[in-house]
Amino acid sequence: MMAASTSNVPNDAFLTDARNRMVDSQIRPNKVSDPRILDAMRHLPRERFLPAALLSLAYADQNVPLGGGRVMLQPMALARLVHAAAPSNGDKALVVGAGAGYSAALLASLGCEVTALEPSGTLLDNAKQVLADLAPSVTLISGALPPGWAAGGPYDVILIDGAVTEVPATVANQLKRETGRLVTILMPNGTGRGTGGGFSGNSHCGVAVQAESTPAGISVRALFDFTCPVLPAFVPAPLFAF
């Protein structure tokens, strides 16, 4: 299990201070003004979603490696993605690549009806344990990521929790027509091994995007520059040249 033993968790006062400092130094200065998101991130115990060996990174200003090419997104990036998605109370939300469950719990704390899709057995086991305690309303699904989860749609909000090389039509088509919002990170060259940061114009950098389903098709707009690993399920097969 990835879940941290409570014996290894610092005291409540220390963790409360760490959450407040995360919000005040990382989230608020980066164009996240929705008080619901700020309040949720002040109270949701991010450390509960990490193994004991990574507790020191729970509130760090970086992506946190979870193994197998997966990360827990940098707090600033996740907050800005959720802010752009503008979730409302009662919205149906899908998290593609739920990881250890933090982003699903965050959307649930904002009043969303959340379905969380995750293929990794290790991450899924941890998410089951923590979400049962912190966000029991989340429906956790074990399954492949590229098909999405049409059975629970259409969705008001879809968060792909990691990077993709292009917005997958199979997932975007599960949005509610004209009103649904999908947010993710685009890494068109399939790179992104860094821990986050600004765009420098090279192939190792990406951009956060919001996509919407319109009568003319999927419309995508850039939000901010950011780098993170492409979710393994969305890494293109290698092309062979002869």
C-alpha positions as CSV (number, residue, x, y, z in Angstrom):
1,M,0.0,0.0,0.0
2,M,1.2,3.5,-0.7
3,A,-0.8,5.2,2.1
4,A,1.4,6.7,4.8
5,S,1.3,5.3,8.3
6,T,-0.1,7.9,10.7
7,S,2.9,7.3,12.9
8,N,5.0,8.9,10.2
9,V,2.8,12.0,9.7
10,P,3.9,15.3,11.4
11,N,1.6,16.8,13.9
12,D,-1.7,18.5,12.8
13,A,-0.4,22.1,13.5
14,F,2.6,21.5,11.3
15,L,0.5,20.1,8.5
16,T,-2.1,22.9,8.8
17,D,0.7,25.5,8.5
18,A,2.2,23.7,5.5
19,R,-1.2,23.7,3.7
20,N,-1.7,27.4,4.4
21,R,1.8,28.2,3.2
22,M,1.1,26.2,0.0
23,V,-2.1,28.1,-0.7
24,D,-0.6,31.6,0.2
25,S,2.7,31.2,-1.6
26,Q,1.9,28.9,-4.5
27,I,-1.8,29.0,-5.3
28,R,-3.1,32.5,-4.6
29,P,-0.2,34.3,-6.4
30,N,-0.9,32.2,-9.6
31,K,-4.2,33.5,-10.7
32,V,-6.4,31.2,-8.6
33,S,-9.0,33.4,-7.0
34,D,-12.0,31.0,-6.4
35,P,-12.4,30.9,-2.7
36,R,-13.8,27.4,-2.8
37,I,-10.6,26.0,-4.3
38,L,-8.4,27.9,-1.9
39,D,-10.5,26.7,1.1
40,A,-10.5,23.1,-0.2
41,M,-6.8,23.1,-0.7
42,R,-6.3,24.5,2.8
43,H,-8.2,21.6,4.3
44,L,-7.6,18.6,2.1
45,P,-4.7,16.6,3.6
46,R,-2.4,16.1,0.6
47,E,0.0,14.1,2.6
48,R,-2.5,11.3,3.0
49,F,-2.2,10.5,-0.7
50,L,1.5,9.9,-0.5
51,P,3.7,7.1,0.8
52,A,5.7,7.8,4.0
53,A,9.0,8.2,2.0
54,L,7.5,11.2,0.1
55,L,5.8,13.1,2.9
56,S,8.4,15.8,2.8
57,L,7.2,16.6,-0.8
58,A,3.5,16.8,0.0
59,Y,3.4,20.6,-0.1
60,A,6.5,21.2,-2.3
61,D,6.2,23.4,-5.3
62,Q,6.8,20.6,-7.8
63,N,5.4,17.4,-9.3
64,V,5.8,14.5,-6.9
65,P,6.9,11.1,-8.5
66,L,4.6,8.2,-7.8
67,G,6.5,5.6,-9.8
68,G,5.8,4.1,-13.2
69,G,6.1,7.4,-15.0
70,R,3.2,8.9,-12.9
71,V,3.3,12.1,-10.8
72,M,1.0,14.0,-8.4
73,L,0.7,17.3,-10.1
74,Q,2.4,20.4,-8.7
75,P,-0.2,22.1,-6.5
76,M,-0.2,25.3,-8.5
77,A,-0.8,23.4,-11.8
78,L,-3.7,21.4,-10.4
79,A,-5.3,24.4,-8.8
80,R,-5.1,26.4,-12.1
81,L,-6.5,23.5,-14.1
82,V,-9.4,23.1,-11.7
83,H,-9.9,26.9,-11.6
84,A,-10.1,26.9,-15.4
85,A,-12.6,24.0,-15.4
86,A,-14.9,26.1,-13.1
87,P,-16.6,23.2,-11.4
88,S,-20.0,23.9,-9.9
89,N,-21.8,22.1,-7.1
90,G,-23.6,19.1,-8.7
91,D,-21.4,18.9,-11.8
92,K,-20.6,15.5,-13.1
93,A,-16.8,15.2,-13.3
94,L,-14.4,12.5,-14.6
95,V,-10.8,12.3,-13.6
96,V,-8.7,10.3,-16.1
97,G,-5.6,9.0,-14.5
98,A,-6.7,9.5,-10.9
99,G,-3.4,8.4,-9.4
100,A,-3.6,8.2,-5.7
101,G,-6.9,10.1,-5.6
102,Y,-6.0,13.7,-4.6
103,S,-7.5,15.5,-7.6
104,A,-10.7,13.4,-7.4
105,A,-11.0,14.3,-3.7
106,L,-10.4,18.0,-4.5
107,L,-13.3,18.0,-7.1
108,A,-15.5,16.1,-4.7
109,S,-14.8,18.7,-2.0
110,L,-16.1,21.3,-4.5
111,G,-19.4,19.5,-4.8
112,C,-18.8,17.5,-7.9
113,E,-20.2,14.1,-8.5
114,V,-16.8,12.5,-9.4
115,T,-15.9,9.3,-11.3
116,A,-12.2,8.5,-11.1
117,L,-10.5,6.3,-13.6
118,E,-7.2,4.6,-12.8
119,P,-5.4,1.5,-14.4
120,S,-2.5,1.1,-11.9
121,G,-3.2,-1.5,-9.2
122,T,-0.9,0.1,-6.7
123,L,-2.3,3.6,-7.1
124,L,-5.8,2.2,-7.2
125,D,-5.3,0.4,-3.9
126,N,-4.1,3.6,-2.3
127,A,-6.9,5.7,-3.7
128,K,-9.5,3.2,-2.4
129,Q,-8.1,3.4,1.1
130,V,-7.8,7.2,1.2
131,L,-10.9,8.2,-0.7
132,A,-13.0,5.9,1.5
133,D,-12.0,8.1,4.4
134,L,-11.8,11.6,2.8
135,A,-14.1,11.5,-0.2
136,P,-16.4,8.5,0.0
137,S,-18.7,9.9,-2.7
138,V,-16.1,9.4,-5.4
139,T,-16.8,6.4,-7.7
140,L,-13.4,4.8,-8.4
141,I,-13.1,2.7,-11.6
142,S,-10.3,0.4,-12.6
143,G,-9.8,0.6,-16.3
144,A,-7.7,1.8,-19.2
145,L,-7.5,5.5,-19.7
146,P,-7.7,6.2,-23.5
147,P,-11.4,5.1,-23.8
148,G,-12.5,7.3,-20.8
149,W,-15.6,6.2,-19.1
150,A,-18.7,6.8,-21.2
151,A,-21.0,5.0,-18.9
152,G,-20.8,7.8,-16.4
153,G,-21.2,10.6,-18.9
154,P,-21.8,13.0,-20.4
155,Y,-19.6,15.1,-18.0
156,D,-19.6,18.8,-17.1
157,V,-15.9,18.6,-16.2
158,I,-13.1,16.2,-17.3
159,L,-9.7,16.4,-15.8
160,I,-6.9,14.4,-17.4
161,D,-4.5,14.3,-14.4
162,G,-1.2,14.3,-16.3
163,A,0.0,15.1,-19.8
164,V,-1.1,13.8,-23.2
165,T,0.4,14.4,-26.6
166,E,-3.0,15.5,-28.0
167,V,-6.5,15.9,-26.5
168,P,-8.0,12.4,-27.0
169,A,-11.2,12.6,-28.9
170,T,-12.6,9.5,-27.2
171,V,-12.4,11.3,-23.9
172,A,-13.4,14.8,-25.1
173,N,-16.5,13.4,-26.8
174,Q,-17.8,12.4,-23.4
175,L,-18.2,16.1,-22.5
176,K,-21.6,17.7,-22.4
177,R,-22.1,19.4,-25.7
178,E,-21.3,23.1,-25.6
179,T,-21.1,23.4,-21.8
180,G,-18.6,20.7,-20.8
181,R,-14.9,21.6,-20.1
182,L,-11.9,19.3,-20.3
183,V,-8.5,20.4,-18.8
184,T,-5.1,18.7,-19.1
185,I,-1.5,19.3,-20.1
186,L,-0.4,19.0,-23.7
187,M,3.2,17.7,-24.4
188,P,3.0,17.4,-28.2
189,N,6.5,15.8,-28.5
190,G,5.8,13.1,-25.8
191,T,8.5,14.4,-23.5
192,G,8.1,16.1,-20.1
193,R,10.4,14.5,-17.5
194,G,10.8,17.8,-15.6
195,T,9.1,18.8,-12.4
196,G,7.1,21.7,-13.7
197,G,7.9,25.3,-14.6
198,G,7.8,27.8,-17.4
199,F,7.9,27.4,-21.1
200,S,11.3,28.0,-22.7
201,G,10.4,27.2,-26.3
202,N,12.0,23.7,-26.5
203,S,10.6,20.3,-27.1
204,H,10.7,19.4,-23.4
205,C,8.0,21.9,-22.4
206,G,4.3,21.9,-22.7
207,V,1.1,23.9,-22.0
208,A,-2.0,23.5,-19.9
209,V,-5.1,23.6,-22.0
210,Q,-8.9,23.8,-21.8
211,A,-11.0,21.9,-24.4
212,E,-14.7,22.3,-25.1
213,S,-17.1,20.3,-27.3
214,T,-18.7,22.6,-29.9
215,P,-20.9,21.9,-32.9
216,A,-17.8,22.4,-35.1
217,G,-15.8,19.8,-33.0
218,I,-13.3,20.0,-30.1
219,S,-12.0,23.5,-29.5
220,V,-8.8,23.9,-27.5
221,R,-7.2,27.0,-25.9
222,A,-4.0,27.4,-24.1
223,L,-4.0,28.3,-20.4
224,F,-0.4,28.5,-19.1
225,D,3.0,26.9,-19.7
226,F,3.8,23.8,-17.8
227,T,5.8,20.6,-18.0
228,C,5.0,17.1,-16.6
229,P,5.3,13.5,-17.8
230,V,2.9,12.1,-20.4
231,L,0.6,9.6,-18.9
232,P,2.0,6.2,-20.0
233,A,-1.3,5.2,-21.5
234,F,-1.2,8.1,-23.9
235,V,2.5,7.8,-25.0
236,P,2.3,7.2,-28.8
237,A,3.8,3.9,-30.2
238,P,7.2,4.5,-31.6
239,L,7.5,5.1,-35.3
240,F,10.0,3.1,-37.3
241,A,11.9,4.6,-40.2
242,F,13.4,2.4,-42.9
